[in-house]
Amino acid sequence: MMEQPLLLSIPEAGKRLGVKDSSIKKLIREGQLLSVKIGDRRLVPLTAIDDYVRSLVLAARRTGYTPGTMGGDHRSVQFRRRKTA
């Protein structure tokens, strides 16, 4: 069984979240996603990805909205109203 790395590259973090590298860089720049620097490499801790997803889920529960996609100028995550039965 292969262990997962504790730190992910920008492309690896993007694959993990299903977004482009530019979106990961923007999340880091805006302070929404924690990163560390080792030498000249910018890396994202696996725990930071979990924390970011958890924050999206909590926000969705608080607001009654479900996370949508980043849209427009990518300034913020957009939300769609959850359909009620």
N, C-alpha and C positions, 0 to 999 in steps of 0.2 A: 504494500500500500504506500503510495507516494504522498508525502506531506506537502501541504500547501505552503507557499512562501509567506512570510509575515509581512513583507513589503512588496508592492506591485508597481511596475512601471506605469507611466501614463496610459500607454496602449492597453496594458493588461487591466487596469482599473476601468477603462472605457468599455472593454469587452465584458467585464464583470457586471457593469451597470447597464450595458446595452446602449451606450451613447458614444458619440465621437470624441476623439482626443481633445478637440477644441472645447467641448463642453466640460470635460474634466479640468482642463486648465482654467477655465472661467470659474468653475466652482471653487477651485483652490485660490484663485486670485481674489474672489469675493469673500473668502473665509468660511465658505459653507462646507468645504471638504478639507480635512487636515492632511498635510503632507510633510515630509521630512526631506532633508537634503543630505546626501552622502557623496562626498566629492563633488562632481559636477552633475550628478544625477538627482532628479526630483522623483521621490517615491511616495506612494500612498499606502499607509498601513492598512492591512486587511480590516482591522477593527474600526478604522475611520469610515470605510465603506459601509460596514454594518451600522455604525452610528448615524450616518447620513440617511440611509434607508429608513431606519427607525424614526428619525425626525420627520421624514415625509409621511410616514404612516400615522404618527401622532398628530401631525397637523391636519391630515385628512379626517381623522376621527373627531378632532376638536371642531372643525369647520363644517363637517358634513359633506365635504368635497373629496373627490378622489384625485390623486396626482395625475396630471395630464402630461403632455410633452412640453419641452421647452419650445417656445414659438417666437415669431417676430424677431426682435433684436436680441433675444436670449438674455434679457435682463433679470428675469425671474422665472421660476417654475409656474406654469399656468395650471389651474385646477378646473375640472369639469364637475358640475353638480351631479351627485350620485342619484341614479334613478331609484324611485321608491315604488314598491309593489302595491 
